[in-house]
Amino acid sequence: MTLVEVSRQLCRDVDALSFAEPVAFVYNPLTYAREPHEAYLRRFGNGPKETVLLGMNPGPWGMAQTGVPFGDVGFVRDWLGISNPVARPETEHPKRPVLGFDSKRSEVSGSRLWGWAKERYREPEVFFAKFFVINYCPLAFLEATGRNRTPDKLPIRERRLLEEACDRALAASIAELQPERVIGVGVWAKKRAERVLGETGIPIGVMLHPSPASPKANRGWAPQAEADLRREGVDL
């Protein structure tokens, strides 16, 4: 399966799921931001890759706006050169509107990750000759307050059904990309990769997540991330 085919199948699979309180809103950018998402896959996802970086799920100001993993609006538009039209979810939290590339909010995790890639590799084609970035789960979950709820905090039954769909998509994506290694951006992503890919023999590692909620990441994320990547055998 191509990455676009994997994405469309995953979209159908997760659209069939339902989530109860405290989840009040579910955003699926594979639907309303399909155009920029698939532009990203087609332009930069041609394998094989040396290293796949695996994130958790969309942030409300990143992939939820642009359809690109860790997709800070400024970096996706100005560095990756992607600015396709973005529609709107059927229901939106008033505090978390989807404005696509008109959004003025920055996603800190995304600005750190793509900012590092730009600083080190200058041109996206150089970065993507070595790397590709994907998310394990395509959905963003919001509570009634607007608080982001990550997939690991879902009830067991909901989480298991979601993981079944995401596991299939991850396995298919890695089969297409044929990487030398997979690096979880954060421990949770590493554990999902180990569960799905453990029998393939692909080395699986971990790097520090760029989230501003991490005190460690706030003390200079990029140098620590590079140290993690080198420890995992990545030739920067």
MDAnalysis code that builds the backbone (N, CA, C; Angstrom):
import MDAnalysis as mda
import numpy as np

u = mda.Universe.empty(708, n_residues=236, atom_resindex=np.repeat(np.arange(236), 3), trajectory=True)
u.add_TopologyAttr("name", ["N", "CA", "C"] * 236)
u.add_TopologyAttr("resid", np.arange(1, 237))
u.add_TopologyAttr("resname", ["MET", "THR", "LEU", "VAL", "GLU", "VAL", "SER", "ARG", "GLN", "LEU", "CYS", "ARG", "ASP", "VAL", "ASP", "ALA", "LEU", "SER", "PHE", "ALA", "GLU", "PRO", "VAL", "ALA", "PHE", "VAL", "TYR", "ASN", "PRO", "LEU", "THR", "TYR", "ALA", "ARG", "GLU", "PRO", "HIS", "GLU", "ALA", "TYR", "LEU", "ARG", "ARG", "PHE", "GLY", "ASN", "GLY", "PRO", "LYS", "GLU", "THR", "VAL", "LEU", "LEU", "GLY", "MET", "ASN", "PRO", "GLY", "PRO", "TRP", "GLY", "MET", "ALA", "GLN", "THR", "GLY", "VAL", "PRO", "PHE", "GLY", "ASP", "VAL", "GLY", "PHE", "VAL", "ARG", "ASP", "TRP", "LEU", "GLY", "ILE", "SER", "ASN", "PRO", "VAL", "ALA", "ARG", "PRO", "GLU", "THR", "GLU", "HIS", "PRO", "LYS", "ARG", "PRO", "VAL", "LEU", "GLY", "PHE", "ASP", "SER", "LYS", "ARG", "SER", "GLU", "VAL", "SER", "GLY", "SER", "ARG", "LEU", "TRP", "GLY", "TRP", "ALA", "LYS", "GLU", "ARG", "TYR", "ARG", "GLU", "PRO", "GLU", "VAL", "PHE", "PHE", "ALA", "LYS", "PHE", "PHE", "VAL", "ILE", "ASN", "TYR", "CYS", "PRO", "LEU", "ALA", "PHE", "LEU", "GLU", "ALA", "THR", "GLY", "ARG", "ASN", "ARG", "THR", "PRO", "ASP", "LYS", "LEU", "PRO", "ILE", "ARG", "GLU", "ARG", "ARG", "LEU", "LEU", "GLU", "GLU", "ALA", "CYS", "ASP", "ARG", "ALA", "LEU", "ALA", "ALA", "SER", "ILE", "ALA", "GLU", "LEU", "GLN", "PRO", "GLU", "ARG", "VAL", "ILE", "GLY", "VAL", "GLY", "VAL", "TRP", "ALA", "LYS", "LYS", "ARG", "ALA", "GLU", "ARG", "VAL", "LEU", "GLY", "GLU", "THR", "GLY", "ILE", "PRO", "ILE", "GLY", "VAL", "MET", "LEU", "HIS", "PRO", "SER", "PRO", "ALA", "SER", "PRO", "LYS", "ALA", "ASN", "ARG", "GLY", "TRP", "ALA", "PRO", "GLN", "ALA", "GLU", "ALA", "ASP", "LEU", "ARG", "ARG", "GLU", "GLY", "VAL", "ASP", "LEU"])
u.atoms.positions = np.array([
    [0.835, -1.201, 0.000],
    [0.000, 0.000, 0.000],
    [0.870, 1.251, 0.000],
    [0.488, 2.260, -0.763],
    [1.173, 3.542, -0.691],
    [0.794, 4.234, 0.613],
    [1.554, 5.252, 0.988],
    [1.240, 5.985, 2.212],
    [-0.129, 6.657, 2.125],
    [-0.494, 7.122, 0.946],
    [-1.821, 7.733, 0.787],
    [-2.914, 6.679, 0.997],
    [-2.720, 5.493, 0.450],
    [-3.699, 4.421, 0.654],
    [-3.787, 4.031, 2.123],
    [-2.650, 3.964, 2.791],
    [-2.646, 3.657, 4.228],
    [-3.419, 4.727, 4.992],
    [-3.173, 5.982, 4.653],
    [-3.834, 7.091, 5.333],
    [-5.350, 7.049, 5.138],
    [-5.786, 6.772, 3.934],
    [-7.233, 6.755, 3.683],
    [-7.914, 5.584, 4.389],
    [-7.230, 4.439, 4.447],
    [-7.796, 3.313, 5.180],
    [-7.851, 3.622, 6.678],
    [-6.796, 4.208, 7.208],
    [-6.797, 4.581, 8.614],
    [-7.901, 5.588, 8.911],
    [-8.101, 6.525, 8.008],
    [-9.168, 7.512, 8.184],
    [-10.525, 6.825, 8.299],
    [-10.791, 5.875, 7.426],
    [-12.063, 5.148, 7.488],
    [-12.185, 4.364, 8.799],
    [-11.090, 3.757, 9.215],
    [-11.120, 2.931, 10.423],
    [-11.407, 3.765, 11.668],
    [-10.737, 4.900, 11.799],
    [-10.933, 5.688, 13.021],
    [-12.238, 6.471, 12.995],
    [-12.742, 6.782, 11.801],
    [-14.037, 7.463, 11.714],
    [-15.174, 6.564, 12.211],
    [-14.955, 5.251, 12.209],
    [-15.985, 4.313, 12.670],
    [-16.009, 4.175, 14.195],
    [-15.056, 4.796, 14.879],
    [-14.965, 4.667, 16.332],
    [-15.733, 5.788, 17.025],
    [-16.070, 5.558, 18.273],
    [-16.730, 6.584, 19.080],
    [-16.019, 6.703, 20.415],
    [-16.109, 7.894, 20.998],
    [-15.389, 8.181, 22.233],
    [-16.321, 8.918, 23.194],
    [-16.324, 8.481, 24.432],
    [-17.232, 9.022, 25.441],
    [-16.518, 10.080, 26.287],
    [-17.280, 10.734, 27.142],
    [-16.697, 11.715, 28.050],
    [-15.596, 11.056, 28.887],
    [-14.545, 11.803, 29.205],
    [-14.419, 13.262, 29.100],
    [-14.055, 13.809, 27.716],
    [-13.899, 12.938, 26.711],
    [-13.677, 13.452, 25.352],
    [-14.971, 14.076, 24.845],
    [-14.907, 15.333, 24.452],
    [-16.096, 16.033, 23.960],
    [-16.018, 16.344, 22.467],
    [-14.797, 16.443, 21.936],
    [-14.594, 16.749, 20.523],
    [-13.458, 15.877, 20.002],
    [-13.645, 15.363, 18.789],
    [-12.610, 14.565, 18.134],
    [-12.329, 15.190, 16.772],
    [-11.078, 15.569, 16.547],
    [-10.675, 16.144, 15.270],
    [-9.909, 15.090, 14.477],
    [-10.316, 14.886, 13.229],
    [-9.623, 13.954, 12.343],
    [-9.083, 14.715, 11.132],
    [-7.837, 15.199, 11.205],
    [-7.298, 15.968, 10.079],
    [-7.081, 15.155, 8.813],
    [-7.133, 13.820, 8.915],
    [-7.052, 13.030, 7.690],
    [-8.273, 13.254, 6.820],
    [-9.343, 13.792, 7.416],
    [-10.563, 14.113, 6.674],
    [-10.564, 15.565, 6.209],
    [-10.559, 16.496, 7.161],
    [-10.764, 17.905, 6.792],
    [-9.470, 18.569, 6.295],
    [-8.306, 17.992, 6.637],
    [-7.028, 18.524, 6.135],
    [-6.373, 17.507, 5.211],
    [-7.188, 16.763, 4.486],
    [-6.664, 15.707, 3.619],
    [-5.713, 16.254, 2.562],
    [-6.031, 17.399, 1.981],
    [-5.199, 17.911, 0.886],
    [-3.763, 18.175, 1.323],
    [-3.520, 18.961, 2.393],
    [-2.122, 19.162, 2.794],
    [-1.486, 17.898, 3.351],
    [-2.263, 17.048, 4.016],
    [-1.721, 15.801, 4.541],
    [-1.203, 14.916, 3.411],
    [-1.998, 14.742, 2.390],
    [-1.573, 13.884, 1.287],
    [-0.487, 14.552, 0.444],
    [-0.478, 15.884, 0.389],
    [0.627, 16.566, -0.294],
    [1.945, 16.272, 0.418],
    [1.915, 16.257, 1.749],
    [3.099, 15.920, 2.535],
    [3.549, 14.488, 2.246],
    [2.609, 13.561, 2.234],
    [2.962, 12.160, 1.978],
    [3.548, 11.988, 0.582],
    [2.920, 12.597, -0.404],
    [3.368, 12.414, -1.789],
    [4.709, 13.102, -2.054],
    [4.893, 14.276, -1.471],
    [6.094, 15.054, -1.776],
    [7.328, 14.513, -1.050],
    [7.153, 14.074, 0.181],
    [8.314, 13.746, 1.002],
    [8.365, 12.291, 1.469],
    [7.327, 11.503, 1.197],
    [7.248, 10.165, 1.764],
    [7.723, 9.039, 0.872],
    [8.436, 9.375, -0.183],
    [8.930, 8.319, -1.067],
    [10.111, 7.608, -0.401],
    [9.935, 6.308, -0.139],
    [10.974, 5.539, 0.544],
    [12.023, 5.025, -0.420],
    [12.989, 4.277, 0.110],
    [13.140, 3.996, 1.540],
    [13.780, 5.164, 2.287],
    [13.595, 5.167, 3.625],
    [14.177, 6.180, 4.496],
    [15.164, 5.532, 5.455],
    [16.138, 6.294, 5.900],
    [17.049, 5.770, 6.911],
    [16.361, 5.689, 8.275],
    [15.625, 6.747, 8.631],
    [15.046, 6.851, 9.967],
    [13.628, 7.394, 9.884],
    [12.695, 6.726, 10.542],
    [11.341, 7.243, 10.710],
    [11.190, 7.736, 12.138],
    [10.770, 8.979, 12.286],
    [10.459, 9.557, 13.590],
    [8.961, 9.416, 13.825],
    [8.600, 8.769, 14.929],
    [7.202, 8.447, 15.202],
    [6.684, 9.266, 16.375],
    [5.708, 10.144, 16.099],
    [5.063, 10.912, 17.149],
    [3.809, 10.227, 17.660],
    [3.136, 10.881, 18.599],
    [1.957, 10.292, 19.222],
    [0.686, 10.598, 18.445],
    [0.228, 11.845, 18.468],
    [-1.006, 12.245, 17.789],
    [-0.991, 13.755, 17.575],
    [-1.937, 14.294, 16.811],
    [-1.905, 15.717, 16.484],
    [-2.063, 16.617, 17.699],
    [-1.340, 17.722, 17.683],
    [-1.584, 18.795, 18.628],
    [-2.617, 19.751, 18.053],
    [-3.360, 20.457, 18.910],
    [-4.440, 21.327, 18.416],
    [-3.974, 22.487, 17.555],
    [-2.696, 22.893, 17.694],
    [-2.186, 24.006, 16.886],
    [-1.179, 23.533, 15.850],
    [-1.027, 22.222, 15.710],
    [-0.083, 21.668, 14.744],
    [-0.792, 20.888, 13.661],
    [-0.699, 19.550, 13.745],
    [-1.317, 18.720, 12.713],
    [-2.825, 18.939, 12.631],
    [-3.454, 19.310, 13.737],
    [-4.893, 19.578, 13.692],
    [-5.217, 20.757, 12.791],
    [-4.241, 21.634, 12.559],
    [-4.442, 22.773, 11.662],
    [-3.966, 22.489, 10.241],
    [-2.860, 21.759, 10.114],
    [-2.181, 21.662, 8.814],
    [-2.220, 20.278, 8.181],
    [-2.555, 19.243, 8.977],
    [-2.541, 17.886, 8.444],
    [-1.166, 17.258, 8.377],
    [-0.148, 17.954, 8.861],
    [1.232, 17.467, 8.830],
    [1.684, 17.183, 10.255],
    [2.309, 16.038, 10.514],
    [2.770, 15.737, 11.877],
    [3.659, 16.848, 12.434],
    [3.412, 17.213, 13.692],
    [4.133, 18.312, 14.347],
    [4.007, 19.597, 13.525],
    [2.885, 19.753, 12.846],
    [2.776, 20.714, 11.756],
    [2.541, 22.150, 12.131],
    [3.513, 22.763, 12.798],
    [3.454, 24.200, 13.036],
    [3.200, 24.935, 11.723],
    [2.229, 25.845, 11.749],
    [1.755, 26.482, 10.509],
    [2.892, 27.148, 9.743],
    [3.707, 27.932, 10.437],
    [4.757, 28.673, 9.757],
    [5.764, 27.777, 9.066],
    [6.196, 26.715, 9.743],
    [7.194, 25.834, 9.146],
    [6.602, 25.006, 8.009],
    [5.365, 24.553, 8.152],
    [4.753, 23.766, 7.079],
    [4.583, 24.619, 5.829],
    [4.120, 25.838, 6.008],
    [3.877, 26.721, 4.862],
    [5.187, 27.239, 4.261],
    [6.079, 27.749, 5.119],
    [7.238, 28.487, 4.611],
    [8.458, 27.607, 4.359],
    [8.600, 26.500, 5.088],
    [9.759, 25.638, 4.855],
    [9.393, 24.416, 4.022],
    [8.313, 23.729, 4.398],
    [7.914, 22.554, 3.618],
    [7.210, 22.940, 2.322],
    [6.709, 24.159, 2.239],
    [6.064, 24.613, 1.014],
    [4.690, 24.018, 0.795],
    [4.002, 23.689, 1.890],
    [2.666, 23.102, 1.810],
    [1.662, 24.096, 2.383],
    [0.632, 24.411, 1.615],
    [-0.383, 25.356, 2.098],
    [-1.742, 25.082, 1.451],
    [-2.035, 23.796, 1.215],
    [-3.301, 23.436, 0.577],
    [-4.492, 23.825, 1.447],
    [-5.662, 23.951, 0.833],
    [-6.851, 24.328, 1.604],
    [-7.183, 23.316, 2.701],
    [-7.651, 23.840, 3.824],
    [-8.077, 23.029, 4.964],
    [-9.534, 23.358, 5.255],
    [-10.371, 22.332, 5.361],
    [-11.780, 22.530, 5.696],
    [-11.936, 22.613, 7.221],
    [-13.096, 22.275, 7.729],
    [-13.342, 22.354, 9.173],
    [-13.927, 21.037, 9.660],
    [-13.637, 20.647, 10.908],
    [-14.327, 19.493, 11.487],
    [-15.829, 19.772, 11.579],
    [-16.611, 18.703, 11.653],
    [-18.063, 18.885, 11.746],
    [-18.442, 19.646, 13.004],
    [-17.767, 19.357, 14.104],
    [-17.988, 20.106, 15.346],
    [-16.642, 20.543, 15.882],
    [-16.593, 21.781, 16.387],
    [-15.356, 22.358, 16.881],
    [-15.539, 22.899, 18.283],
    [-14.489, 22.817, 19.066],
    [-14.487, 23.501, 20.343],
    [-14.227, 24.985, 20.086],
    [-15.009, 25.879, 20.678],
    [-14.824, 27.308, 20.397],
    [-13.438, 27.832, 20.769],
    [-12.773, 27.163, 21.709],
    [-11.431, 27.591, 22.089],
    [-10.347, 26.974, 21.204],
    [-10.722, 26.007, 20.374],
    [-9.756, 25.311, 19.520],
    [-10.255, 25.268, 18.081],
    [-10.484, 26.427, 17.472],
    [-10.990, 26.436, 16.096],
    [-9.928, 25.953, 15.114],
    [-10.375, 25.328, 14.046],
    [-9.470, 24.928, 12.969],
    [-9.502, 26.023, 11.908],
    [-8.409, 26.757, 11.817],
    [-8.295, 27.854, 10.861],
    [-7.312, 27.529, 9.752],
    [-6.757, 26.319, 9.781],
    [-5.798, 25.928, 8.759],
    [-4.595, 26.852, 8.736],
    [-4.201, 27.259, 7.557],
    [-3.013, 28.092, 7.416],
    [-3.280, 29.561, 7.737],
    [-4.494, 29.875, 8.146],
    [-4.794, 31.205, 8.663],
    [-4.590, 31.285, 10.170],
    [-4.302, 30.155, 10.792],
    [-4.079, 30.146, 12.236],
    [-2.841, 30.959, 12.581],
    [-2.957, 31.761, 13.620],
    [-1.827, 32.589, 14.066],
    [-1.082, 31.946, 15.234],
    [-1.586, 30.817, 15.720],
    [-0.960, 30.158, 16.850],
    [0.208, 29.289, 16.381],
    [1.233, 29.235, 17.201],
    [2.383, 28.375, 16.908],
    [2.305, 27.121, 17.769],
    [2.705, 25.989, 17.212],
    [2.811, 24.748, 17.971],
    [4.267, 24.603, 18.399],
    [4.516, 24.684, 19.697],
    [5.888, 24.694, 20.188],
    [6.619, 23.415, 19.799],
    [5.968, 22.257, 19.983],
    [6.618, 20.988, 19.624],
    [7.019, 20.991, 18.154],
    [6.104, 21.481, 17.312],
    [6.384, 21.507, 15.880],
    [7.445, 22.510, 15.504],
    [7.421, 23.685, 16.120],
    [8.440, 24.679, 15.791],
    [9.815, 24.210, 16.235],
    [9.861, 23.442, 17.330],
    [11.151, 22.899, 17.763],
    [11.648, 21.821, 16.798],
    [10.771, 20.873, 16.452],
    [11.218, 19.770, 15.600],
    [11.579, 20.252, 14.201],
    [10.660, 20.982, 13.562],
    [10.945, 21.426, 12.197],
    [11.985, 22.537, 12.187],
    [12.045, 23.324, 13.272],
    [13.091, 24.335, 13.364],
    [14.470, 23.714, 13.425],
    [14.585, 22.607, 14.178],
    [15.856, 21.877, 14.211],
    [16.188, 21.319, 12.828],
    [15.212, 20.718, 12.165],
    [15.453, 20.143, 10.838],
    [15.927, 21.216, 9.861],
    [15.300, 22.382, 9.914],
    [15.698, 23.470, 9.015],
    [17.098, 23.969, 9.346],
    [17.394, 24.113, 10.622],
    [18.698, 24.618, 11.043],
    [19.824, 23.674, 10.619],
    [19.599, 22.389, 10.760],
    [20.663, 21.421, 10.466],
    [20.754, 21.105, 8.974],
    [19.604, 20.970, 8.300],
    [19.629, 20.466, 6.925],
    [19.326, 21.535, 5.867],
    [18.911, 22.702, 6.303],
    [18.671, 23.852, 5.420],
    [17.496, 23.655, 4.470],
    [17.547, 22.614, 3.651],
    [16.490, 22.380, 2.673],
    [15.702, 21.126, 3.061],
    [14.370, 21.157, 2.909],
    [13.575, 19.988, 3.303],
    [13.957, 18.728, 2.548],
    [14.345, 18.859, 1.280],
    [14.707, 17.674, 0.500],
    [15.908, 16.951, 1.110],
    [16.814, 17.705, 1.713],
    [17.989, 17.093, 2.345],
    [17.569, 16.338, 3.601],
    [16.698, 16.942, 4.400],
    [16.196, 16.266, 5.598],
    [15.444, 14.992, 5.237],
    [14.539, 15.099, 4.258],
    [13.685, 13.957, 3.930],
    [14.408, 12.876, 3.135],
    [15.604, 13.159, 2.662],
    [16.406, 12.094, 2.071],
    [16.818, 11.082, 3.125],
    [16.868, 11.517, 4.391],
    [17.251, 10.647, 5.499],
    [16.061, 10.254, 6.372],
    [15.142, 11.204, 6.602],
    [14.106, 11.049, 7.615],
    [12.707, 11.100, 7.012],
    [11.753, 10.556, 7.764],
    [10.349, 10.873, 7.546],
    [9.682, 10.908, 8.913],
    [8.671, 11.759, 9.039],
    [7.987, 11.960, 10.312],
    [6.531, 11.552, 10.165],
    [6.062, 10.671, 11.029],
    [4.662, 10.256, 11.024],
    [4.133, 10.280, 12.456],
    [2.837, 10.280, 12.590],
    [2.194, 10.120, 13.890],
    [1.564, 8.738, 13.983],
    [1.559, 8.188, 15.176],
    [0.921, 6.888, 15.407],
    [-0.593, 7.017, 15.274],
    [-1.173, 7.972, 15.954],
    [-2.634, 8.172, 15.948],
    [-2.959, 9.458, 15.211],
    [-3.975, 9.449, 14.326],
    [-4.284, 10.653, 13.552],
    [-5.284, 11.590, 14.223],
    [-5.830, 11.193, 15.362],
    [-6.921, 11.950, 15.971],
    [-6.434, 12.853, 17.101],
    [-7.066, 14.017, 17.213],
    [-6.876, 14.905, 18.361],
    [-8.135, 14.847, 19.215],
    [-7.959, 14.735, 20.525],
    [-9.079, 14.600, 21.459],
    [-9.107, 15.812, 22.382],
    [-10.282, 16.439, 22.483],
    [-10.444, 17.609, 23.336],
    [-11.536, 17.368, 24.356],
    [-11.281, 17.772, 25.592],
    [-12.301, 17.725, 26.631],
    [-13.182, 18.966, 26.534],
    [-14.243, 19.004, 27.315],
    [-15.189, 20.117, 27.241],
    [-14.529, 21.449, 27.561],
    [-13.499, 21.423, 28.384],
    [-12.786, 22.650, 28.741],
    [-11.857, 23.133, 27.632],
    [-11.635, 22.287, 26.630],
    [-10.661, 22.582, 25.598],
    [-9.319, 21.926, 25.849],
    [-9.208, 21.257, 26.979],
    [-7.956, 20.580, 27.319],
    [-7.690, 19.425, 26.355],
    [-6.439, 19.317, 25.919],
    [-6.029, 18.226, 25.046],
    [-5.948, 16.935, 25.852],
    [-6.498, 15.842, 25.298],
    [-6.432, 14.536, 25.965],
    [-5.693, 13.575, 25.032],
    [-4.603, 13.029, 25.500],
    [-3.783, 12.170, 24.656],
    [-4.346, 10.746, 24.616],
    [-4.016, 9.981, 23.577],
    [-4.606, 8.639, 23.412],
    [-4.342, 7.692, 24.574],
    [-3.200, 7.841, 25.232],
    [-2.883, 6.947, 26.342],
    [-3.787, 7.159, 27.548],
    [-4.546, 8.265, 27.557],
    [-5.453, 8.553, 28.672],
    [-6.894, 8.115, 28.377],
    [-7.130, 7.489, 27.232],
    [-8.475, 7.005, 26.911],
    [-8.799, 5.763, 27.734],
    [-10.082, 5.475, 27.965],
    [-10.467, 4.230, 28.623],
    [-9.952, 3.023, 27.839],
    [-9.735, 1.920, 28.540],
    [-9.079, 0.763, 27.930],
    [-9.793, 0.290, 26.678],
    [-11.134, 0.156, 26.727],
    [-11.854, -0.366, 25.560],
    [-11.695, 0.558, 24.358],
    [-11.867, 1.864, 24.570],
    [-11.703, 2.812, 23.466],
    [-10.274, 2.777, 22.939],
    [-9.326, 2.709, 23.851],
    [-7.925, 2.725, 23.451],
    [-7.560, 1.486, 22.636],
    [-8.082, 0.343, 23.030],
    [-7.752, -0.889, 22.303],
    [-8.276, -0.872, 20.884],
    [-9.496, -0.384, 20.694],
    [-10.050, -0.313, 19.337],
    [-9.266, 0.672, 18.477],
    [-8.888, 1.784, 19.090],
    [-8.082, 2.773, 18.367],
    [-6.717, 2.188, 18.013],
    [-6.106, 1.502, 18.958],
    [-4.775, 0.933, 18.717],
    [-4.798, -0.129, 17.626],
    [-5.876, -0.875, 17.528],
    [-5.959, -1.876, 16.462],
    [-5.834, -1.210, 15.089],
    [-6.547, -0.110, 14.909],
    [-6.495, 0.606, 13.630],
    [-5.129, 1.249, 13.414],
    [-4.599, 1.872, 14.453],
    [-3.322, 2.573, 14.320],
    [-2.160, 1.599, 14.165],
    [-2.241, 0.449, 14.810],
    [-1.199, -0.572, 14.656],
    [-1.107, -1.033, 13.203],
    [-2.269, -1.295, 12.584],
    [-2.269, -1.732, 11.184],
    [-1.639, -0.674, 10.287],
    [-1.990, 0.584, 10.545],
    [-1.467, 1.666, 9.706],
    [0.033, 1.837, 9.909],
    [0.487, 1.715, 11.147],
    [1.918, 1.845, 11.403],
    [2.695, 0.739, 10.702],
    [2.217, -0.483, 10.830],
    [2.898, -1.612, 10.180],
    [2.953, -1.406, 8.667],
    [1.845, -0.954, 8.068],
    [1.806, -0.744, 6.623],
    [2.709, 0.419, 6.204],
    [2.752, 1.469, 7.003],
    [3.611, 2.615, 6.683],
    [5.080, 2.230, 6.721],
    [5.465, 1.462, 7.733],
    [6.857, 1.052, 7.852],
    [7.228, 0.083, 6.729],
    [6.293, -0.767, 6.341],
    [6.559, -1.668, 5.205],
    [6.811, -0.876, 3.934],
    [6.124, 0.242, 3.775],
    [6.300, 1.083, 2.593],
    [7.603, 1.883, 2.661],
    [7.915, 2.420, 3.849],
    [9.077, 3.297, 3.994],
    [10.389, 2.523, 4.130],
    [10.319, 1.287, 4.591],
    [11.488, 0.413, 4.731],
    [12.663, 1.093, 5.431],
    [12.448, 1.655, 6.611],
    [13.535, 2.372, 7.283],
    [14.560, 1.435, 7.908],
    [15.735, 1.992, 8.144],
    [16.759, 1.259, 8.874],
    [16.451, 1.219, 10.361],
    [15.708, 2.217, 10.839],
    [15.353, 2.278, 12.260],
    [14.114, 3.144, 12.430],
    [13.454, 2.955, 13.560],
    [12.308, 3.790, 13.952],
    [12.630, 4.404, 15.304],
    [12.449, 5.702, 15.416],
    [12.724, 6.415, 16.657],
    [11.416, 6.995, 17.190],
    [11.006, 6.559, 18.366],
    [9.834, 7.143, 18.996],
    [10.153, 8.529, 19.527],
    [9.324, 9.506, 19.179],
    [9.471, 10.849, 19.740],
    [8.725, 10.820, 21.076],
    [9.443, 10.428, 22.102],
    [8.842, 10.175, 23.409],
    [8.726, 8.680, 23.669],
    [8.667, 8.337, 24.956],
    [8.673, 6.932, 25.373],
    [7.415, 6.205, 24.921],
    [6.257, 6.868, 24.961],
    [5.006, 6.193, 24.601],
    [5.044, 5.738, 23.146],
    [5.523, 6.607, 22.260],
    [5.604, 6.231, 20.841],
    [6.580, 5.076, 20.642],
    [7.680, 5.088, 21.391],
    [8.617, 3.976, 21.297],
    [7.941, 2.660, 21.678],
    [7.155, 2.681, 22.748],
    [6.491, 1.453, 23.195],
    [5.500, 0.940, 22.161],
    [4.775, 1.847, 21.500],
    [3.850, 1.401, 20.454],
    [4.626, 0.797, 19.291],
    [5.736, 1.409, 18.921],
    [6.547, 0.872, 17.833],
    [7.077, -0.514, 18.190],
    [7.514, -0.687, 19.417],
    [8.014, -1.996, 19.849],
    [6.928, -3.044, 19.772],
    [5.716, -2.666, 20.162],
    [4.612, -3.623, 20.147],
    [4.250, -4.034, 18.718],
    [4.270, -3.082, 17.817],
    [3.844, -3.346, 16.435],
    [4.962, -3.958, 15.602],
    [6.190, -3.490, 15.821],
    [7.294, -3.815, 14.914],
    [8.339, -4.729, 15.537],
    [8.098, -5.157, 16.771],
    [9.118, -5.900, 17.494],
    [9.624, -7.131, 16.783],
    [8.768, -7.805, 16.041],
    [9.184, -9.038, 15.365],
    [9.808, -8.793, 13.999],
    [9.846, -7.556, 13.548],
    [10.417, -7.269, 12.233],
    [11.936, -7.206, 12.262],
    [12.499, -7.001, 13.436],
    [13.946, -6.854, 13.545],
    [14.438, -5.442, 13.307],
    [13.545, -4.508, 13.013],
    [13.946, -3.112, 12.820],
    [14.339, -2.520, 14.172],
    [15.507, -1.940, 14.298],
    [15.887, -1.298, 15.558],
    [14.922, -0.168, 15.909],
    [14.553, -0.109, 17.173],
    [13.607, 0.900, 17.648],
    [14.248, 1.651, 18.806],
    [14.260, 2.964, 18.710],
    [14.869, 3.782, 19.750],
    [13.928, 4.870, 20.221],
    [14.476, 5.818, 20.972],
    [13.653, 6.898, 21.520],
    [14.468, 8.181, 21.554],
    [13.773, 9.298, 21.391],
    [14.381, 10.614, 21.539],
    [13.464, 11.475, 22.392],
    [14.018, 12.510, 22.969],
    [13.260, 13.419, 23.819],
    [12.145, 14.090, 23.019],
    [10.949, 14.125, 23.613],
    [9.823, 14.806, 22.970],
    [10.005, 16.316, 23.127],
    [9.686, 17.095, 22.085],
    [9.896, 18.547, 22.159],
    [8.790, 19.322, 22.872],
    [7.893, 18.650, 23.556],
    [6.762, 19.322, 24.196],
    [7.210, 20.356, 25.232],
    [6.552, 21.528, 25.256],
    [6.861, 22.518, 26.293],
    [6.421, 22.063, 27.682],
    [5.635, 20.980, 27.756],
    [5.255, 20.426, 29.055],
    [6.404, 19.661, 29.702],
    [7.461, 19.443, 28.946],
    [8.628, 18.712, 29.449],
    [9.685, 19.697, 29.941],
    [9.949, 19.747, 31.249],
    [11.004, 20.646, 31.747],
    [12.351, 20.371, 31.098],
    [12.634, 19.104, 30.828],
    [13.906, 18.755, 30.196],
    [13.992, 19.339, 28.789],
    [12.889, 19.227, 28.018],
    [12.884, 19.771, 26.660],
    [13.030, 21.288, 26.660],
    [12.578, 21.932, 27.721],
    [12.664, 23.386, 27.807],
    [14.070, 23.876, 28.135],
    [14.965, 22.947, 28.418],
    [16.355, 23.314, 28.705],
    [17.236, 23.023, 27.484],
    [16.759, 23.425, 26.322],
    [17.523, 23.226, 25.091],
    [17.221, 21.888, 24.468],
    [16.095, 21.815, 23.740],
    [15.656, 20.522, 23.202],
    [16.584, 19.998, 22.102],
    [16.979, 20.823, 21.155],
    [17.691, 20.344, 19.971],
    [19.000, 19.617, 20.306],
    [19.876, 20.170, 21.147],
    [21.107, 19.431, 21.458],
    [20.840, 18.086, 22.117],
    [19.829, 18.035, 22.982],
    [19.492, 16.768, 23.621],
    [18.919, 15.777, 22.623],
    [18.093, 16.267, 21.703],
    [17.521, 15.396, 20.675],
    [18.617, 14.831, 19.780],
    [19.586, 15.674, 19.415],
    [20.682, 15.185, 18.577],
    [21.518, 14.138, 19.313],
    [21.729, 14.343, 20.598],
    [22.466, 13.348, 21.383],
    [21.708, 12.029, 21.416],
    [20.392, 12.110, 21.559],
    [19.565, 10.898, 21.547],
    [19.678, 10.186, 20.206],
    [19.594, 10.936, 19.130],
    [19.645, 10.324, 17.794],
    [21.004, 9.666, 17.545],
    [22.049, 10.328, 17.936],
    [23.382, 9.724, 17.768],
    [23.504, 8.448, 18.593],
    [22.966, 8.470, 19.799],
    [22.999, 7.268, 20.646],
    [22.270, 6.099, 19.989],
    [21.237, 6.417, 19.200],
    [20.453, 5.382, 18.523],
    [21.052, 4.988, 17.175],
    [22.208, 5.530, 16.844],
    [22.888, 5.121, 15.626],
    [22.595, 5.967, 14.404],
    [21.936, 7.116, 14.592],
    [21.594, 7.978, 13.460],
    [22.813, 8.816, 13.075],
    [23.168, 8.785, 11.805],
    [24.254, 9.600, 11.271],
    [23.668, 10.931, 10.835],
    [23.878, 11.943, 11.639],
    [23.321, 13.255, 11.329],
    [24.111, 13.982, 10.257],
])
